[in-house]
Amino acid sequence: MTVRSDTAFRLTLPFVLFLCVPVSCKGLRTIASPGGAETAQEGTPPGTYLAEGPTLGNDLGPGTASLLGDLQREKEARMALENRLKKLQEAKRSIELRLAKVEKEKEREHAGRIAAEARAAEAATKVRDREARILNLSIAKAKLEQEVLLLKIAAAERELAEQLARTGSVDADTAKAYATPGSLK
């Protein structure tokens, strides 16, 4: 073959196919309606898929779903999820407000507890100081009582020694021994 015949063949083949296609697909042509929906051209039998169009709810067979139905279900699910999100956000805000309120109460309680512990520690310190002072005073009182008792014993011993010396039954050295404090034990 020559170059010229190849070119002619290449040009005629698409032209012949172009002429054949419109004849065989005459029923598939549609025109756009003013509302935007496609309508079937004249010549298509009524009740067919081409006549009713894809958005009119045709039965596509068992187990099939239309994209429009899926879209509507997804929109409804999205709206339900958005409503749920709003409710959850409101609940979260409410819980955050309650949490802030509880934390403020906790801080006040903590501050009150610290103040009470400080007062209790101060009172305990005062009690310990007073107990120490009472103990010191008790020790001083016991020493004074001991001293008073020793003085009474010494006075009683002197009195006894004087009485024995007057009566004459005790010699002077024994009376002298009794007259010194602490000799009678």
Wavefront OBJ file of the C-alpha trace (Angstrom):
o trace
v 0.000 0.000 0.000
v 1.007 3.464 -0.552
v 1.065 6.380 1.785
v -1.815 7.983 0.068
v -4.143 5.036 0.402
v -3.284 4.636 4.106
v -4.222 8.213 4.771
v -7.490 7.895 2.893
v -8.361 4.741 4.800
v -7.548 6.366 8.123
v -9.778 9.326 7.318
v -12.726 7.356 5.976
v -12.978 4.895 8.854
v -13.857 7.470 11.538
v -16.244 9.196 9.136
v -18.142 5.978 8.453
v -18.324 5.178 12.173
v -19.550 8.681 12.893
v -22.391 8.254 10.442
v -23.361 4.852 11.808
v -23.515 5.813 15.487
v -26.367 8.316 15.354
v -28.525 5.879 13.484
v -28.093 3.061 15.996
v -28.359 5.277 19.115
v -31.341 7.329 18.074
v -33.323 6.488 21.238
v -30.533 7.515 23.593
v -30.503 11.195 22.741
v -31.990 13.467 25.407
v -32.552 17.155 25.683
v -32.314 19.309 28.763
v -35.565 20.730 30.131
v -35.804 24.275 31.509
v -36.024 22.880 35.096
v -32.678 21.202 34.725
v -33.957 17.613 34.678
v -33.361 15.524 31.622
v -36.354 14.311 29.686
v -36.484 11.615 27.097
v -36.655 12.607 23.452
v -39.640 11.738 21.368
v -39.444 8.303 20.036
v -38.485 6.480 23.271
v -41.119 4.092 24.486
v -42.919 5.195 27.692
v -42.097 3.300 30.914
v -38.482 2.700 30.005
v -35.537 3.880 32.047
v -34.710 6.537 29.473
v -38.237 7.903 29.599
v -38.426 8.112 33.383
v -34.894 9.310 33.996
v -32.440 8.358 36.728
v -33.876 10.651 39.447
v -37.475 9.487 39.375
v -37.012 6.536 41.720
v -36.784 3.687 39.254
v -36.542 0.200 40.580
v -32.979 -0.767 39.910
v -33.465 -4.286 41.058
v -33.168 -6.118 44.378
v -30.223 -5.163 46.554
v -29.405 -1.960 44.708
v -29.597 1.513 46.150
v -29.871 4.806 44.424
v -27.284 7.485 44.986
v -30.018 9.979 45.837
v -31.337 7.719 48.603
v -27.825 7.198 49.923
v -27.225 10.956 49.861
v -30.450 11.633 51.748
v -29.651 8.990 54.358
v -26.140 10.389 54.782
v -27.518 13.910 55.182
v -29.986 12.695 57.809
v -27.226 10.817 59.597
v -25.024 13.921 59.445
v -27.812 16.092 60.877
v -28.382 13.560 63.662
v -24.660 13.517 64.412
v -24.500 17.329 64.412
v -27.447 17.468 66.846
v -25.779 14.880 69.025
v -22.523 16.866 68.886
v -24.351 20.029 69.973
v -25.974 18.185 72.874
v -22.640 16.694 73.912
v -20.949 20.096 73.704
v -23.675 21.604 75.890
v -23.302 18.748 78.348
v -19.532 19.279 78.328
v -19.949 22.995 79.054
v -22.350 22.185 81.868
v -19.942 19.651 83.344
v -17.038 22.097 83.016
v -19.051 24.752 84.889
v -19.923 22.268 87.627
v -16.290 21.178 87.799
v -15.136 24.785 88.163
v -17.708 25.300 90.934
v -16.587 22.147 92.735
v -12.928 23.163 92.402
v -13.703 26.573 93.934
v -15.518 24.874 96.809
v -12.579 22.506 97.212
v -10.150 25.430 97.342
v -12.304 27.185 99.960
v -12.537 23.987 101.974
v -8.775 23.473 101.665
v -8.091 27.040 102.808
v -10.520 26.564 105.710
v -8.860 23.281 106.639
v -5.420 24.917 106.572
v -6.686 27.751 108.784
v -8.288 25.246 111.174
v -5.067 23.212 111.312
v -3.112 26.384 112.045
v -5.537 27.289 114.850
v -5.328 23.724 116.196
v -1.524 23.818 116.115
v -1.539 27.191 117.897
v -3.941 25.854 120.519
v -1.806 22.724 120.962
v 1.253 24.919 121.444
v -0.585 26.986 124.062
v -1.720 23.809 125.813
v 1.844 22.436 125.853
v 3.170 25.745 127.188
v 0.537 25.833 129.902
v 1.133 22.184 130.785
v 4.869 22.909 131.067
v 4.145 25.924 133.262
v 1.783 23.850 135.426
v 4.453 21.155 135.699
v 7.077 23.746 136.722
v 4.682 25.207 139.280
v 3.850 21.728 140.559
v 7.578 20.979 140.982
v 8.086 24.285 142.808
v 5.063 23.553 145.003
v 6.410 20.068 145.821
v 9.795 21.569 146.772
v 8.092 24.143 149.002
v 5.936 21.460 150.606
v 9.039 19.350 151.178
v 10.778 22.318 152.754
v 7.751 23.006 154.967
v 7.673 19.357 156.055
v 11.397 19.422 156.809
v 10.894 22.563 158.896
v 8.004 20.946 160.763
v 10.131 17.845 161.400
v 13.006 19.975 162.629
v 10.628 21.918 164.892
v 9.164 18.690 166.242
v 12.620 17.236 166.835
v 13.709 20.378 168.718
v 10.592 20.319 170.772
v 11.128 16.664 171.575
v 14.762 17.279 172.465
v 13.829 20.170 174.740
v 11.186 18.107 176.413
v 13.559 15.236 176.984
v 16.197 17.576 178.361
v 13.722 19.059 180.841
v 12.455 15.787 182.043
v 15.900 14.429 182.499
v 15.477 11.041 181.090
v 17.714 11.730 178.110
v 21.234 12.875 178.587
v 22.439 16.109 177.074
v 24.438 14.473 174.244
v 21.396 12.544 172.999
v 19.217 15.627 173.190
v 21.800 17.507 171.218
v 21.789 14.754 168.561
v 18.001 15.017 168.277
v 18.096 18.783 168.054
v 20.038 18.805 164.782
v 17.767 18.579 161.725
v 17.786 15.278 159.806
v 19.122 13.238 162.701
v 15.844 11.323 163.058
v 15.359 9.190 159.995
l 1 2 3 4 5 6 7 8 9 10 11 12 13 14 15 16 17 18 19 20 21 22 23 24 25 26 27 28 29 30 31 32 33 34 35 36 37 38 39 40 41 42 43 44 45 46 47 48 49 50 51 52 53 54 55 56 57 58 59 60 61 62 63 64 65 66 67 68 69 70 71 72 73 74 75 76 77 78 79 80 81 82 83 84 85 86 87 88 89 90 91 92 93 94 95 96 97 98 99 100 101 102 103 104 105 106 107 108 109 110 111 112 113 114 115 116 117 118 119 120 121 122 123 124 125 126 127 128 129 130 131 132 133 134 135 136 137 138 139 140 141 142 143 144 145 146 147 148 149 150 151 152 153 154 155 156 157 158 159 160 161 162 163 164 165 166 167 168 169 170 171 172 173 174 175 176 177 178 179 180 181 182 183 184 185
